[in-house]
Amino acid sequence: MHRSRDRSIAAILALAALAVPSIALAADGTYCVRVLPGQTLQLRVPAVPNDPTPIIVDQLGPDFGGVEIVMLGAPEAAGTALMIGGSAVIRTVYPPETPELSSDPMLAVTITASEEARAGATVNVTSGGSSGRDASASPCVEDVAGQVGVVAPRAVSIGDVLPGGGLLPAGSLVAVLGDGFQPEAQVLIEGVALASTSWVDSSRIEIVTAVDAQLDGRMVSVTNPDLTSATSFATLRTADLGKSTIPLLAVTEAIFPLQTRASAVFAAPATGTFFALALQNPGPADSIVSVELWDAGEAVASATLTLPSGTKVSREVSELFPGVIPGAESVLAVTATIPVQMLGLRGNEVESSVTAVLPALASP
């Protein structure tokens, strides 16, 4: 199973924002990708359902401004990314009843490098089949084909797609932002029919969708009349409403299911040292989220959170219900006035690991 993913990464790993051809396949399954200061790097990495070994993106360091990750090809799948020591340790989970998928599930990873990133810096991507190995003993092989020297900035580039995610109804306005866009430039969004395209200026093109579409992770391309072009993929960027006071939870990024829910139940796991709830609102309207702690068939505590449009939050049970100690068979019942993305997080501070817990279908 791991060998299959290793073989496919070389063909599928995509550097969309700058099309930097710095992809090298090493025997140990670690891939080195060159980055440019002040630019955005985007990759698609195959994800094997319920693989116990993680995907690791490392050598991020202080010169990288942020990492966004979205799961593609499996709307109810989710995961976590533990951001520690310059690495993102990514684990994914799928519902046990997941049907045969029409396409291979993928992780879309967007990495932003600061202007201070050193020249020649690389990001290493290690597939699950190799993640248990000592990276210092089996370093990645960088650019073995000699394809990359100094990579100059491109004449046209895509910096962002707004909105970058969510289920958009037909007739929605989507803005493509970047540089070098020419009048009469053509825009394509993977798998989405467009009703119209309007060139605003060299840094902005606006399109209107002709059909309902889930935008997350879809490839977006701009082609100028002189055939210069750029590609990127849509990534939902949300604002964090504040980090948890639990240190391990504070460095964990939830990889939310694409599917939104108005209600769900999360059963407290039997193992681990803490349990948390993560919420994200990809929609255009604010949502009021109510959380109840049920124990022995009764609601013993409740909390209410306001989740504005384009925001996310992760909170441990003790932060939601101060002074309340959950029982061994307690559950969290969550309802939202506007459907949002919901995910449970099981933490183990001894092992420094956080695992996603998928929701049930309905609240009690």
KAPEJO-V904148 format. One record per pair of residues at least 6 apart in sequence whose C-alpha atoms are under 7 Angstrom apart, sorted by the first residue. I is the first residue (numbers start at 0). J is the second residue. Records with the same first field share a line. If there is no record, write none. Layout:
I: J, J
This chain:
1: 127, 128
4: 45
5: 28, 126
8: 44, 45
9: 24
11: 43
12: 42, 43, 44
13: 41, 42, 43
14: 40, 41, 42
15: 41, 42, 230, 231
16: 39, 40, 41, 156, 157, 229, 230, 231
17: 156
20: 146, 147
21: 32, 33, 142, 147
22: 30, 31, 32, 142
23: 30, 31, 140, 141, 142, 143
24: 30, 140
25: 139, 140
27: 129, 137
28: 125, 126, 129
29: 123, 124, 125, 126, 139
30: 123, 124, 125, 139
31: 121, 122, 123, 124, 139, 140, 141
32: 121, 122, 123
33: 119, 120, 121, 122
34: 40, 120, 121
35: 112
36: 112, 113, 114, 115, 116, 117
37: 112, 113, 114
38: 111, 112
39: 109, 110, 111, 112
40: 109, 110, 111
41: 108, 109, 110
42: 107, 108, 109
43: 105, 106, 107, 108
44: 105, 106, 107
45: 103, 104, 105, 106
46: 104, 105, 106
48: 92, 93
49: 91, 92, 93
52: 127, 128, 130
53: 88, 89, 90, 127, 130
54: 88, 89, 90, 125, 126, 127, 130
55: 86, 87, 88, 89, 124, 125, 126, 130
56: 86, 87, 88, 122, 123, 124, 125
57: 85, 86, 87, 122, 123, 124
58: 85, 86, 122, 123
59: 85, 86, 122
60: 85
62: 112, 113, 115, 116
63: 111, 112, 113
64: 111, 112, 113
65: 110, 111
66: 108, 109, 110, 111
67: 108, 109, 110
68: 106, 107, 108, 109, 254
69: 106, 107, 108, 216, 254
70: 77, 105, 106, 107, 254
71: 104, 105, 106, 216
72: 102, 103, 104, 105
73: 104
74: 256, 257, 258
75: 93, 94, 256, 257, 258
76: 92, 93, 94, 256
77: 91, 92, 93, 254, 255, 256, 355
78: 90, 91, 92, 253, 254, 255, 354, 355
79: 89, 90, 91, 251, 252, 253, 254, 353, 354, 355
80: 87, 88, 89, 90, 251, 252, 253
81: 87, 88, 89, 250, 251, 252
82: 88, 250, 251
83: 250
92: 355
107: 216
154: 179
155: 178, 179, 180, 227, 228, 229
156: 177, 178, 179, 229
157: 176, 177, 178, 229, 230, 231
158: 176, 177
159: 175, 176, 177
160: 174, 175, 176, 233
161: 173, 174, 175
162: 173, 235
163: 214, 215, 233, 234, 235, 236
164: 213, 214, 215, 233, 234, 235, 281
165: 213, 214, 215, 281, 282
166: 212, 213, 214
167: 211, 212, 213
168: 210, 211, 212
169: 208, 209, 210, 211
170: 207, 208, 209
171: 207, 208
172: 205, 206, 207, 208
173: 205, 206, 207
174: 203, 204, 205, 206
175: 203, 204, 205
176: 202, 203, 204
177: 202, 203
178: 201, 202
179: 201, 202
180: 201, 202, 223
181: 201, 223
182: 198
183: 198, 224
184: 221, 222, 223, 224
185: 221, 222, 223
186: 220, 221, 222
187: 219, 220, 221
188: 217, 218, 219, 220
189: 217, 218, 219
191: 210, 212
192: 208, 209, 210
193: 206, 207, 208, 209
194: 207, 208, 209
195: 206, 207
196: 205, 206, 207
197: 204, 205, 206
198: 204, 205
214: 233
215: 233, 234, 235
216: 232, 233, 234
217: 232, 233
218: 230, 231, 232, 233
219: 230, 231, 232, 233
220: 229, 230, 231
221: 228, 229, 230
222: 228, 229
237: 309, 310, 311
238: 309, 310, 311
239: 310, 311, 312
240: 310, 311, 312
241: 312
242: 249
243: 249, 313, 314
247: 348
253: 277
255: 340, 341, 342
256: 340
257: 340
258: 340
259: 338, 339, 340
260: 338, 339, 340
261: 334, 335, 336, 337, 338, 339
262: 333, 334, 335, 361, 362
263: 332, 333, 334, 358, 359, 360, 361, 362
264: 330, 331, 332, 333, 358, 359, 361, 362
265: 330, 331, 332, 343, 358, 359
266: 329, 330, 331
267: 274, 328, 329, 330
268: 345
269: 327
271: 345, 346, 347
272: 346, 347, 348
273: 315, 345, 346, 347
274: 315, 316, 344, 345, 346
275: 313, 314, 315, 316, 343, 344, 345
276: 313, 314, 315, 342, 343, 344
277: 312, 313, 314, 341, 342, 343
278: 311, 312, 313, 339, 340, 341, 342
279: 310, 311, 312, 339, 340, 341
280: 306, 307, 308, 309, 310, 311, 339, 340
281: 308, 309, 339
282: 308, 309
283: 308
284: 307, 308
285: 306, 307, 308
286: 305, 306, 307, 335, 336, 337
287: 304, 305, 306, 335, 336
288: 303, 304, 305, 333, 334, 335, 336
289: 302, 303, 304, 333, 334, 335
290: 301, 302, 303, 331, 332, 333, 334
291: 298, 300, 301, 302, 331, 332, 333
292: 298, 299, 300, 301, 329, 330, 331, 332
293: 299, 329, 330, 331
294: 326, 328, 329, 330
300: 320
302: 319, 320
317: 323
332: 362, 363
333: 362
342: 355, 356, 357, 358
343: 355, 356, 357
344: 353, 354, 355, 356
345: 353, 354, 355, 356
346: 352, 353, 354
347: 353
